[in-house]
Amino acid sequence: MTSFLPFWTRRIAHLVIDRRFSLLTVVALAVVSAAHGSAQGPSSDVLVLSNGDTLHGKLVNSSDGKVTFHSDALGDLSVGWDKIKELHTNGSYAVIDKNVKIRNKKNEASIPEGQLEVANNSIAVRSEKAAAPAPIPVADAQYIMDAAMLEKQLHHQPGFFSGWNGAATAGAAIVAATENQYTFSGGVGLVRVVPTVSWLTTRDRTSVDFTGSFGKITQPSYTDPVSGIVVPAIVTKSAIYHADAERDQYFSPRFFALAQTAFDHNYGQDLELQQIYGGGFGWTFLKQPKQEADLKATIQYEKQQFISDSSANQNLIGSTISLAYVLHHKLVTYTQGLAFIPAFNNPRAYSANETNTLAFPAYRNFSFSVGTLDSYLNNPPDTLPPTKRNSFQFTMGFTYAIKSKY
C-alpha cells in the first residue's frame, strides 16, 4: 500500500505524455489518489522506547508511573516511564502534576493541556490556547488523559447506570441423604464515586448493598417400629437478609453529609423486618492509595417487627455509629464494617453487627471470598425455644468484580 501513490503519480504522467487517455480520465485517477491519501487520516502518536524500537498508535493514558499506549499491531501496551525515550502526540492531552492540588473545575486553568513532547525525562506541553508551561518531570506527572476525559470529569455527571464499581458473590451447599439440606448465600455491593478519578476531590458517593443467606434442613416423616407412632417431618429453616443504601455529599475532601436506609430480616432472631431511615455526617479519617476508613454517625427512625409476637413491635428513635474500612493488597482485599445501633426512647432496644470479608484474586475478574456476619439484637421477644440474641454466619463463595466505565 505504501507504493500506491507513487505508482499512480507515475502512471498519470505517462498517460498525459502518451496522450492515450482524455483529460477526464486523468482527473478521475487523481481524485482516487487523493481520496486514498485522505483515508489514512491524521498522523498517529509516536512512542520511542529506550532500546530504539518505535511504535505508532495512540496514547491512551498514564497513571502510577505507567504509560498505556495502543498500537494497531500489538494492542494496548503498559510501559514504565523508565523504558521510554521519547513520546510525541498529535492529540490534545492534560497532565496532572502531583505537586498541584486539583480540587474542582475552578482549578481547571492550572491544568496544562495540549500536544505532548516527551524527551530527557520531561514533558513539554504545546498549547494554542495559552503560553507553554515549564516542562514537567515525568516523575511528577501523576496522571495523563485526553482532553475529552478531562472535560467529562470536570463538567459532567455520570448517567444513572454509569460509573458503578463493586462485586457480586454467590455460594451454595447441598446435601442429599437421610436428611436433605441446602444453603444458598450471595450478595451484591456497588459504589459510585463522582468524579470517578482520584485526582479530583470527591463530590458525592452512592452505595447500595445486599447480602442474603437461606437454608433448610428437612427430615422426612417415619413410623416408629415399636410404638407404631407416626413421627411427622421436621423442617428447620434459616434466613438472614440485609440491604442498605447510602448517599454521601462531600463539603470538604474528608467530611461529608449522608442519608441512609437499611433493612434487616433474621429468622433465627425472630426478626421479621427492621427498617432504618436516617441522616448524619461522616469523616474519612484514613485515605491512602491502598486503604481507606470512614467513621459515620446518624440520627434515625427505626421500626422493628417480629415474627412470633406482634405486640413486641417497636417504633424507635436512635442512631447508628459505624466504621467502614477497606484494604487493597496485591494478594487480597479486606473489607470490614462495624455498627452500633442504640435507641434513645428504649435503652434496651439496641443492636450491633460486624462484617468481615476477604477476597483472593483467582482469574481475571473472579476471586474466591470468605466472610463472616455477626449480629446482636438485645430485645428479641420471648419464644420457645428461647431465641438467642446473637447470630453468627460464615460464608464462602466466588466473587465477580463489577466495573462500569464512565
VOROZA-365329 format. One record per residue (C-alpha): residue in one letter; x, y, z; chain. Coordinates in nm, 3 decimals. Example, Ala and Ser with C-alpha at 12.3 -4.5 7.8 and 13.67 -1.06 7.14 Angstrom:
2
node residuo a; east 1.230; north -0.450; up 0.780; cadena A
node residuo s; east 1.367; north -0.106; up 0.714; cadena A
end
This chain:
406
node residuo m; east 0.000; north 0.000; up 0.000; cadena A
node residuo t; east 0.290; north 0.235; up 0.062; cadena A
node residuo s; east 0.375; north 0.239; up -0.314; cadena A
node residuo f; east 0.018; north 0.322; up -0.419; cadena A
node residuo l; east 0.064; north 0.697; up -0.457; cadena A
node residuo p; east 0.398; north 0.691; up -0.638; cadena A
node residuo f; east 0.263; north 0.429; up -0.882; cadena A
node residuo w; east -0.045; north 0.632; up -0.975; cadena A
node residuo t; east 0.158; north 0.951; up -0.994; cadena A
node residuo r; east 0.393; north 0.793; up -1.247; cadena A
node residuo r; east 0.104; north 0.633; up -1.432; cadena A
node residuo i; east -0.083; north 0.963; up -1.472; cadena A
node residuo a; east 0.232; north 1.130; up -1.602; cadena A
node residuo h; east 0.285; north 0.856; up -1.862; cadena A
node residuo l; east -0.075; north 0.877; up -1.974; cadena A
node residuo v; east -0.055; north 1.252; up -2.020; cadena A
node residuo i; east 0.271; north 1.226; up -2.214; cadena A
node residuo d; east 0.149; north 0.939; up -2.431; cadena A
node residuo r; east -0.185; north 1.117; up -2.489; cadena A
node residuo r; east -0.366; north 0.781; up -2.468; cadena A
node residuo f; east -0.636; north 0.898; up -2.227; cadena A
node residuo s; east -0.856; north 1.203; up -2.219; cadena A
node residuo l; east -0.820; north 1.478; up -1.962; cadena A
node residuo l; east -1.137; north 1.349; up -1.788; cadena A
node residuo t; east -0.972; north 1.011; up -1.721; cadena A
node residuo v; east -0.664; north 1.179; up -1.577; cadena A
node residuo v; east -0.878; north 1.387; up -1.339; cadena A
node residuo a; east -1.069; north 1.075; up -1.223; cadena A
node residuo l; east -0.747; north 0.894; up -1.141; cadena A
node residuo a; east -0.621; north 1.196; up -0.950; cadena A
node residuo v; east -0.940; north 1.202; up -0.740; cadena A
node residuo v; east -0.896; north 0.834; up -0.648; cadena A
node residuo s; east -0.538; north 0.901; up -0.545; cadena A
node residuo a; east -0.635; north 1.198; up -0.327; cadena A
node residuo a; east -0.915; north 1.000; up -0.162; cadena A
node residuo h; east -0.672; north 0.725; up -0.071; cadena A
node residuo g; east -0.440; north 0.977; up 0.091; cadena A
node residuo s; east -0.716; north 1.137; up 0.300; cadena A
node residuo a; east -0.839; north 0.794; up 0.417; cadena A
node residuo q; east -0.514; north 0.744; up 0.602; cadena A
node residuo g; east -0.624; north 1.013; up 0.850; cadena A
node residuo p; east -0.406; north 1.237; up 1.065; cadena A
node residuo s; east -0.065; north 1.129; up 1.186; cadena A
node residuo s; east -0.058; north 0.891; up 1.479; cadena A
node residuo d; east 0.120; north 0.933; up 1.812; cadena A
node residuo v; east 0.477; north 0.808; up 1.824; cadena A
node residuo l; east 0.638; north 0.621; up 2.115; cadena A
node residuo v; east 1.013; north 0.560; up 2.108; cadena A
node residuo l; east 1.140; north 0.304; up 2.359; cadena A
node residuo s; east 1.479; north 0.321; up 2.528; cadena A
node residuo n; east 1.602; north 0.029; up 2.314; cadena A
node residuo g; east 1.528; north 0.221; up 1.995; cadena A
node residuo d; east 1.200; north 0.049; up 1.899; cadena A
node residuo t; east 0.940; north 0.288; up 1.760; cadena A
node residuo l; east 0.564; north 0.235; up 1.794; cadena A
node residuo h; east 0.290; north 0.421; up 1.608; cadena A
node residuo g; east -0.060; north 0.441; up 1.751; cadena A
node residuo k; east -0.239; north 0.641; up 2.022; cadena A
node residuo l; east -0.157; north 0.737; up 2.378; cadena A
node residuo v; east -0.440; north 0.609; up 2.599; cadena A
node residuo n; east -0.340; north 0.749; up 2.938; cadena A
node residuo s; east -0.077; north 0.742; up 3.210; cadena A
node residuo s; east -0.105; north 0.677; up 3.584; cadena A
node residuo d; east 0.112; north 0.544; up 3.867; cadena A
node residuo g; east 0.428; north 0.571; up 3.659; cadena A
node residuo k; east 0.287; north 0.356; up 3.376; cadena A
node residuo v; east 0.202; north 0.468; up 3.022; cadena A
node residuo t; east -0.073; north 0.286; up 2.831; cadena A
node residuo f; east -0.017; north 0.309; up 2.455; cadena A
node residuo h; east -0.237; north 0.149; up 2.189; cadena A
node residuo s; east -0.067; north 0.002; up 1.884; cadena A
node residuo d; east -0.277; north -0.135; up 1.599; cadena A
node residuo a; east -0.039; north -0.428; up 1.566; cadena A
node residuo l; east 0.020; north -0.507; up 1.935; cadena A
node residuo g; east -0.290; north -0.373; up 2.111; cadena A
node residuo d; east -0.269; north -0.192; up 2.446; cadena A
node residuo l; east 0.080; north -0.186; up 2.597; cadena A
node residuo s; east 0.172; north -0.076; up 2.951; cadena A
node residuo v; east 0.522; north 0.073; up 2.969; cadena A
node residuo g; east 0.705; north 0.238; up 3.257; cadena A
node residuo w; east 0.850; north 0.586; up 3.209; cadena A
node residuo d; east 1.200; north 0.442; up 3.260; cadena A
node residuo k; east 1.154; north 0.238; up 2.939; cadena A
node residuo i; east 1.050; north 0.540; up 2.729; cadena A
node residuo k; east 1.298; north 0.758; up 2.541; cadena A
node residuo e; east 1.055; north 0.985; up 2.353; cadena A
node residuo l; east 0.680; north 1.035; up 2.314; cadena A
node residuo h; east 0.514; north 1.264; up 2.059; cadena A
node residuo t; east 0.136; north 1.314; up 2.045; cadena A
node residuo n; east -0.082; north 1.481; up 1.784; cadena A
node residuo g; east -0.393; north 1.488; up 2.002; cadena A
node residuo s; east -0.456; north 1.714; up 2.300; cadena A
node residuo y; east -0.380; north 1.574; up 2.647; cadena A
node residuo a; east -0.396; north 1.706; up 3.002; cadena A
node residuo v; east -0.114; north 1.649; up 3.251; cadena A
node residuo i; east -0.191; north 1.635; up 3.623; cadena A
node residuo d; east 0.115; north 1.736; up 3.825; cadena A
node residuo k; east 0.130; north 1.562; up 4.163; cadena A
node residuo n; east 0.259; north 1.886; up 4.319; cadena A
node residuo v; east -0.054; north 2.077; up 4.214; cadena A
node residuo k; east -0.375; north 2.016; up 4.408; cadena A
node residuo i; east -0.676; north 1.992; up 4.177; cadena A
node residuo r; east -0.994; north 2.029; up 4.381; cadena A
node residuo n; east -1.265; north 2.106; up 4.127; cadena A
node residuo k; east -1.335; north 2.279; up 3.797; cadena A
node residuo k; east -1.230; north 2.613; up 3.948; cadena A
node residuo n; east -0.871; north 2.488; up 3.924; cadena A
node residuo e; east -0.908; north 2.395; up 3.557; cadena A
node residuo a; east -0.676; north 2.676; up 3.447; cadena A
node residuo s; east -0.388; north 2.521; up 3.640; cadena A
node residuo i; east -0.403; north 2.201; up 3.433; cadena A
node residuo p; east -0.169; north 2.219; up 3.129; cadena A
node residuo e; east -0.337; north 2.088; up 2.816; cadena A
node residuo g; east -0.211; north 2.039; up 2.462; cadena A
node residuo q; east 0.015; north 1.824; up 2.246; cadena A
node residuo l; east 0.291; north 1.644; up 2.434; cadena A
node residuo e; east 0.661; north 1.618; up 2.359; cadena A
node residuo v; east 0.844; north 1.385; up 2.597; cadena A
node residuo a; east 1.224; north 1.370; up 2.594; cadena A
node residuo n; east 1.503; north 1.362; up 2.852; cadena A
node residuo n; east 1.257; north 1.256; up 3.126; cadena A
node residuo s; east 1.049; north 1.572; up 3.096; cadena A
node residuo i; east 0.714; north 1.656; up 2.940; cadena A
node residuo a; east 0.667; north 1.968; up 2.728; cadena A
node residuo v; east 0.306; north 2.073; up 2.666; cadena A
node residuo r; east 0.239; north 2.274; up 2.348; cadena A
node residuo s; east -0.094; north 2.456; up 2.357; cadena A
node residuo e; east -0.257; north 2.702; up 2.119; cadena A
node residuo k; east -0.479; north 2.841; up 2.396; cadena A
node residuo a; east -0.214; north 2.955; up 2.641; cadena A
node residuo a; east 0.157; north 3.008; up 2.683; cadena A
node residuo a; east 0.357; north 2.690; up 2.715; cadena A
node residuo p; east 0.418; north 2.599; up 3.080; cadena A
node residuo a; east 0.755; north 2.491; up 3.214; cadena A
node residuo p; east 0.845; north 2.128; up 3.131; cadena A
node residuo i; east 0.711; north 1.876; up 3.384; cadena A
node residuo p; east 0.940; north 1.593; up 3.505; cadena A
node residuo v; east 0.788; north 1.255; up 3.419; cadena A
node residuo a; east 0.823; north 1.159; up 3.786; cadena A
node residuo d; east 0.578; north 1.440; up 3.874; cadena A
node residuo a; east 0.323; north 1.352; up 3.603; cadena A
node residuo q; east 0.076; north 1.167; up 3.821; cadena A
node residuo y; east -0.193; north 1.134; up 3.553; cadena A
node residuo i; east -0.222; north 1.199; up 3.180; cadena A
node residuo m; east -0.552; north 1.173; up 2.995; cadena A
node residuo d; east -0.701; north 1.309; up 2.673; cadena A
node residuo a; east -0.885; north 1.640; up 2.671; cadena A
node residuo a; east -1.224; north 1.472; up 2.631; cadena A
node residuo m; east -1.178; north 1.277; up 2.956; cadena A
node residuo l; east -1.075; north 1.595; up 3.139; cadena A
node residuo e; east -1.385; north 1.775; up 3.015; cadena A
node residuo k; east -1.609; north 1.484; up 3.119; cadena A
node residuo q; east -1.469; north 1.459; up 3.473; cadena A
node residuo l; east -1.479; north 1.833; up 3.540; cadena A
node residuo h; east -1.811; north 1.934; up 3.388; cadena A
node residuo h; east -2.039; north 1.632; up 3.356; cadena A
node residuo q; east -2.224; north 1.389; up 3.582; cadena A
node residuo p; east -2.238; north 1.015; up 3.504; cadena A
node residuo g; east -2.568; north 0.870; up 3.391; cadena A
node residuo f; east -2.768; north 0.656; up 3.631; cadena A
node residuo f; east -2.615; north 0.329; up 3.503; cadena A
node residuo s; east -2.259; north 0.459; up 3.458; cadena A
node residuo g; east -1.958; north 0.470; up 3.688; cadena A
node residuo w; east -2.057; north 0.185; up 3.921; cadena A
node residuo n; east -1.795; north -0.049; up 4.066; cadena A
node residuo g; east -1.837; north -0.337; up 4.306; cadena A
node residuo a; east -1.872; north -0.713; up 4.330; cadena A
node residuo a; east -2.127; north -0.995; up 4.323; cadena A
node residuo t; east -2.074; north -1.306; up 4.538; cadena A
node residuo a; east -2.251; north -1.645; up 4.532; cadena A
node residuo g; east -2.208; north -1.972; up 4.721; cadena A
node residuo a; east -2.409; north -2.289; up 4.787; cadena A
node residuo a; east -2.404; north -2.617; up 4.983; cadena A
node residuo i; east -2.637; north -2.909; up 4.902; cadena A
node residuo v; east -2.661; north -3.241; up 5.090; cadena A
node residuo a; east -2.894; north -3.528; up 4.991; cadena A
node residuo a; east -2.902; north -3.812; up 5.247; cadena A
node residuo t; east -3.131; north -3.928; up 5.528; cadena A
node residuo e; east -3.176; north -3.558; up 5.590; cadena A
node residuo n; east -3.188; north -3.322; up 5.296; cadena A
node residuo q; east -3.006; north -2.993; up 5.342; cadena A
node residuo y; east -2.929; north -2.694; up 5.125; cadena A
node residuo t; east -2.794; north -2.345; up 5.184; cadena A
node residuo f; east -2.758; north -2.060; up 4.938; cadena A
node residuo s; east -2.577; north -1.736; up 5.008; cadena A
node residuo g; east -2.489; north -1.435; up 4.799; cadena A
node residuo g; east -2.458; north -1.063; up 4.783; cadena A
node residuo v; east -2.411; north -0.760; up 4.561; cadena A
node residuo g; east -2.229; north -0.442; up 4.655; cadena A
node residuo l; east -2.199; north -0.137; up 4.428; cadena A
node residuo v; east -2.033; north 0.201; up 4.483; cadena A
node residuo r; east -2.018; north 0.505; up 4.257; cadena A
node residuo v; east -1.779; north 0.789; up 4.339; cadena A
node residuo v; east -1.809; north 1.115; up 4.145; cadena A
node residuo p; east -1.576; north 1.225; up 3.996; cadena A
node residuo t; east -1.455; north 0.876; up 3.907; cadena A
node residuo v; east -1.087; north 0.976; up 3.916; cadena A
node residuo s; east -0.873; north 1.011; up 4.228; cadena A
node residuo w; east -0.701; north 1.335; up 4.126; cadena A
node residuo l; east -1.021; north 1.534; up 4.178; cadena A
node residuo t; east -1.187; north 1.586; up 4.513; cadena A
node residuo t; east -1.489; north 1.360; up 4.561; cadena A
node residuo r; east -1.821; north 1.544; up 4.517; cadena A
node residuo d; east -2.057; north 1.262; up 4.606; cadena A
node residuo r; east -2.062; north 0.888; up 4.670; cadena A
node residuo t; east -2.353; north 0.646; up 4.635; cadena A
node residuo s; east -2.353; north 0.288; up 4.762; cadena A
node residuo v; east -2.604; north 0.002; up 4.759; cadena A
node residuo d; east -2.559; north -0.341; up 4.920; cadena A
node residuo f; east -2.750; north -0.665; up 4.954; cadena A
node residuo t; east -2.644; north -0.983; up 5.134; cadena A
node residuo g; east -2.853; north -1.288; up 5.198; cadena A
node residuo s; east -2.842; north -1.646; up 5.318; cadena A
node residuo f; east -3.121; north -1.901; up 5.303; cadena A
node residuo g; east -3.108; north -2.264; up 5.419; cadena A
node residuo k; east -3.335; north -2.553; up 5.501; cadena A
node residuo i; east -3.290; north -2.894; up 5.664; cadena A
node residuo t; east -3.570; north -3.147; up 5.602; cadena A
node residuo q; east -3.608; north -3.474; up 5.794; cadena A
node residuo p; east -3.878; north -3.699; up 5.642; cadena A
node residuo s; east -4.161; north -3.845; up 5.845; cadena A
node residuo y; east -4.137; north -4.206; up 5.964; cadena A
node residuo t; east -4.325; north -4.466; up 6.170; cadena A
node residuo d; east -4.172; north -4.586; up 6.495; cadena A
node residuo p; east -4.145; north -4.966; up 6.455; cadena A
node residuo v; east -4.203; north -5.028; up 6.829; cadena A
node residuo s; east -4.486; north -4.794; up 6.914; cadena A
node residuo g; east -4.634; north -4.757; up 6.567; cadena A
node residuo i; east -4.648; north -4.379; up 6.617; cadena A
node residuo v; east -4.600; north -4.169; up 6.305; cadena A
node residuo v; east -4.333; north -3.905; up 6.360; cadena A
node residuo p; east -4.407; north -3.604; up 6.136; cadena A
node residuo a; east -4.150; north -3.447; up 5.907; cadena A
node residuo i; east -3.928; north -3.185; up 6.065; cadena A
node residuo v; east -3.823; north -2.875; up 5.875; cadena A
node residuo t; east -3.559; north -2.637; up 6.009; cadena A
node residuo k; east -3.516; north -2.308; up 5.827; cadena A
node residuo s; east -3.260; north -2.030; up 5.841; cadena A
node residuo a; east -3.285; north -1.696; up 5.664; cadena A
node residuo i; east -3.076; north -1.381; up 5.706; cadena A
node residuo y; east -3.112; north -1.083; up 5.471; cadena A
node residuo h; east -2.963; north -0.734; up 5.480; cadena A
node residuo a; east -2.999; north -0.445; up 5.235; cadena A
node residuo d; east -2.886; north -0.084; up 5.261; cadena A
node residuo a; east -2.830; north 0.227; up 5.054; cadena A
node residuo e; east -2.637; north 0.543; up 5.131; cadena A
node residuo r; east -2.572; north 0.878; up 4.965; cadena A
node residuo d; east -2.274; north 1.088; up 5.074; cadena A
node residuo q; east -2.239; north 1.454; up 4.977; cadena A
node residuo y; east -1.889; north 1.594; up 5.041; cadena A
node residuo f; east -1.836; north 1.951; up 5.154; cadena A
node residuo s; east -1.457; north 1.905; up 5.203; cadena A
node residuo p; east -1.206; north 1.635; up 5.099; cadena A
node residuo r; east -1.261; north 1.442; up 5.426; cadena A
node residuo f; east -1.604; north 1.545; up 5.565; cadena A
node residuo f; east -1.947; north 1.466; up 5.419; cadena A
node residuo a; east -2.317; north 1.466; up 5.498; cadena A
node residuo l; east -2.508; north 1.144; up 5.442; cadena A
node residuo a; east -2.854; north 0.993; up 5.411; cadena A
node residuo q; east -2.907; north 0.621; up 5.454; cadena A
node residuo t; east -3.163; north 0.346; up 5.478; cadena A
node residuo a; east -3.127; north -0.018; up 5.586; cadena A
node residuo f; east -3.347; north -0.328; up 5.604; cadena A
node residuo d; east -3.279; north -0.648; up 5.801; cadena A
node residuo h; east -3.454; north -0.983; up 5.834; cadena A
node residuo n; east -3.322; north -1.259; up 6.063; cadena A
node residuo y; east -3.537; north -1.570; up 6.109; cadena A
node residuo g; east -3.304; north -1.701; up 6.381; cadena A
node residuo q; east -3.363; north -1.390; up 6.593; cadena A
node residuo d; east -3.741; north -1.386; up 6.527; cadena A
node residuo l; east -3.692; north -1.055; up 6.344; cadena A
node residuo e; east -3.942; north -1.014; up 6.062; cadena A
node residuo l; east -3.814; north -0.676; up 5.948; cadena A
node residuo q; east -3.607; north -0.393; up 6.091; cadena A
node residuo q; east -3.627; north -0.067; up 5.895; cadena A
node residuo i; east -3.392; north 0.228; up 5.940; cadena A
node residuo y; east -3.416; north 0.575; up 5.781; cadena A
node residuo g; east -3.170; north 0.841; up 5.888; cadena A
node residuo g; east -2.912; north 1.105; up 5.812; cadena A
node residuo g; east -2.594; north 1.241; up 5.962; cadena A
node residuo f; east -2.228; north 1.315; up 5.900; cadena A
node residuo g; east -1.912; north 1.121; up 5.816; cadena A
node residuo w; east -1.537; north 1.166; up 5.836; cadena A
node residuo t; east -1.278; north 0.992; up 5.617; cadena A
node residuo f; east -1.000; north 0.981; up 5.876; cadena A
node residuo l; east -0.778; north 0.747; up 5.673; cadena A
node residuo k; east -0.731; north 0.786; up 5.299; cadena A
node residuo q; east -0.437; north 0.625; up 5.125; cadena A
node residuo p; east -0.397; north 0.460; up 4.782; cadena A
node residuo k; east -0.429; north 0.111; up 4.935; cadena A
node residuo q; east -0.659; north 0.168; up 5.233; cadena A
node residuo e; east -0.943; north 0.389; up 5.344; cadena A
node residuo a; east -1.154; north 0.420; up 5.660; cadena A
node residuo d; east -1.473; north 0.617; up 5.735; cadena A
node residuo l; east -1.638; north 0.699; up 6.067; cadena A
node residuo k; east -2.009; north 0.786; up 6.049; cadena A
node residuo a; east -2.288; north 0.886; up 6.290; cadena A
node residuo t; east -2.658; north 0.937; up 6.217; cadena A
node residuo i; east -2.991; north 1.026; up 6.377; cadena A
node residuo q; east -3.265; north 0.792; up 6.257; cadena A
node residuo y; east -3.613; north 0.646; up 6.277; cadena A
node residuo e; east -3.620; north 0.270; up 6.333; cadena A
node residuo k; east -3.909; north 0.025; up 6.317; cadena A
node residuo q; east -3.884; north -0.334; up 6.445; cadena A
node residuo q; east -4.136; north -0.606; up 6.353; cadena A
node residuo f; east -4.115; north -0.959; up 6.497; cadena A
node residuo i; east -4.241; north -1.292; up 6.364; cadena A
node residuo s; east -4.400; north -1.466; up 6.665; cadena A
node residuo d; east -4.516; north -1.171; up 6.876; cadena A
node residuo s; east -4.652; north -0.861; up 6.706; cadena A
node residuo s; east -4.701; north -0.694; up 7.046; cadena A
node residuo a; east -4.322; north -0.668; up 7.070; cadena A
node residuo n; east -4.309; north -0.443; up 6.760; cadena A
node residuo q; east -4.150; north -0.105; up 6.828; cadena A
node residuo n; east -4.104; north 0.240; up 6.679; cadena A
node residuo l; east -3.768; north 0.380; up 6.787; cadena A
node residuo i; east -3.566; north 0.699; up 6.759; cadena A
node residuo g; east -3.198; north 0.625; up 6.770; cadena A
node residuo s; east -2.864; north 0.644; up 6.598; cadena A
node residuo t; east -2.612; north 0.440; up 6.402; cadena A
node residuo i; east -2.244; north 0.479; up 6.484; cadena A
node residuo s; east -2.039; north 0.289; up 6.228; cadena A
node residuo l; east -1.689; north 0.230; up 6.100; cadena A
node residuo a; east -1.607; north 0.114; up 5.744; cadena A
node residuo y; east -1.260; north 0.000; up 5.644; cadena A
node residuo v; east -1.117; north -0.140; up 5.319; cadena A
node residuo l; east -0.763; north -0.257; up 5.241; cadena A
node residuo h; east -0.644; north -0.332; up 4.888; cadena A
node residuo h; east -0.343; north -0.562; up 4.863; cadena A
node residuo k; east -0.196; north -0.741; up 4.565; cadena A
node residuo l; east -0.296; north -1.081; up 4.704; cadena A
node residuo v; east -0.613; north -0.997; up 4.899; cadena A
node residuo t; east -0.881; north -0.732; up 4.953; cadena A
node residuo y; east -1.008; north -0.700; up 5.309; cadena A
node residuo t; east -1.334; north -0.524; up 5.397; cadena A
node residuo q; east -1.468; north -0.464; up 5.747; cadena A
node residuo g; east -1.780; north -0.296; up 5.879; cadena A
node residuo l; east -1.878; north -0.225; up 6.241; cadena A
node residuo a; east -2.205; north -0.070; up 6.355; cadena A
node residuo f; east -2.364; north 0.004; up 6.694; cadena A
node residuo i; east -2.734; north 0.100; up 6.685; cadena A
node residuo p; east -2.871; north 0.243; up 7.013; cadena A
node residuo a; east -3.230; north 0.359; up 7.068; cadena A
node residuo f; east -3.292; north 0.681; up 7.264; cadena A
node residuo n; east -3.654; north 0.610; up 7.366; cadena A
node residuo n; east -3.585; north 0.249; up 7.473; cadena A
node residuo p; east -3.230; north 0.186; up 7.603; cadena A
node residuo r; east -3.284; north -0.193; up 7.590; cadena A
node residuo a; east -3.364; north -0.194; up 7.219; cadena A
node residuo y; east -3.011; north -0.171; up 7.086; cadena A
node residuo s; east -2.831; north -0.386; up 6.830; cadena A
node residuo a; east -2.487; north -0.423; up 6.675; cadena A
node residuo n; east -2.328; north -0.601; up 6.381; cadena A
node residuo e; east -1.989; north -0.673; up 6.233; cadena A
node residuo t; east -1.896; north -0.793; up 5.883; cadena A
node residuo n; east -1.558; north -0.914; up 5.758; cadena A
node residuo t; east -1.472; north -1.020; up 5.403; cadena A
node residuo l; east -1.150; north -1.149; up 5.247; cadena A
node residuo a; east -1.136; north -1.173; up 4.866; cadena A
node residuo f; east -0.846; north -1.356; up 4.699; cadena A
node residuo p; east -0.791; north -1.298; up 4.324; cadena A
node residuo a; east -0.846; north -1.613; up 4.117; cadena A
node residuo y; east -0.888; north -1.550; up 3.744; cadena A
node residuo r; east -0.942; north -1.217; up 3.571; cadena A
node residuo n; east -1.250; north -1.061; up 3.737; cadena A
node residuo f; east -1.315; north -1.365; up 3.955; cadena A
node residuo s; east -1.194; north -1.412; up 4.312; cadena A
node residuo f; east -1.253; north -1.654; up 4.598; cadena A
node residuo s; east -1.404; north -1.495; up 4.908; cadena A
node residuo v; east -1.467; north -1.587; up 5.269; cadena A
node residuo g; east -1.668; north -1.376; up 5.509; cadena A
node residuo t; east -1.841; north -1.352; up 5.844; cadena A
node residuo l; east -2.154; north -1.172; up 5.961; cadena A
node residuo d; east -2.203; north -1.136; up 6.335; cadena A
node residuo s; east -2.521; north -0.961; up 6.452; cadena A
node residuo y; east -2.657; north -0.895; up 6.801; cadena A
node residuo l; east -3.016; north -0.800; up 6.887; cadena A
node residuo n; east -3.069; north -0.719; up 7.254; cadena A
node residuo n; east -3.451; north -0.726; up 7.263; cadena A
node residuo p; east -3.593; north -1.033; up 7.083; cadena A
node residuo p; east -3.938; north -1.144; up 7.209; cadena A
node residuo d; east -3.976; north -1.441; up 7.441; cadena A
node residuo t; east -4.019; north -1.762; up 7.240; cadena A
node residuo l; east -3.995; north -2.139; up 7.282; cadena A
node residuo p; east -3.727; north -2.249; up 7.233; cadena A
node residuo p; east -3.569; north -1.926; up 7.363; cadena A
node residuo t; east -3.435; north -1.702; up 7.087; cadena A
node residuo k; east -3.063; north -1.633; up 7.105; cadena A
node residuo r; east -2.963; north -1.271; up 7.091; cadena A
node residuo n; east -2.650; north -1.336; up 6.885; cadena A
node residuo s; east -2.640; north -1.467; up 6.528; cadena A
node residuo f; east -2.317; north -1.571; up 6.352; cadena A
node residuo q; east -2.279; north -1.660; up 5.987; cadena A
node residuo f; east -1.975; north -1.784; up 5.793; cadena A
node residuo t; east -1.982; north -1.785; up 5.411; cadena A
node residuo m; east -1.759; north -1.894; up 5.124; cadena A
node residuo g; east -1.810; north -1.837; up 4.756; cadena A
node residuo f; east -1.687; north -1.693; up 4.431; cadena A
node residuo t; east -1.689; north -1.320; up 4.368; cadena A
node residuo y; east -1.712; north -1.141; up 4.034; cadena A
node residuo a; east -1.579; north -0.785; up 4.015; cadena A
node residuo i; east -1.819; north -0.537; up 3.851; cadena A
node residuo k; east -1.654; north -0.246; up 3.669; cadena A
node residuo s; east -1.864; north 0.009; up 3.488; cadena A
node residuo k; east -1.673; north 0.261; up 3.278; cadena A
node residuo y; east -1.756; north 0.629; up 3.251; cadena A
end
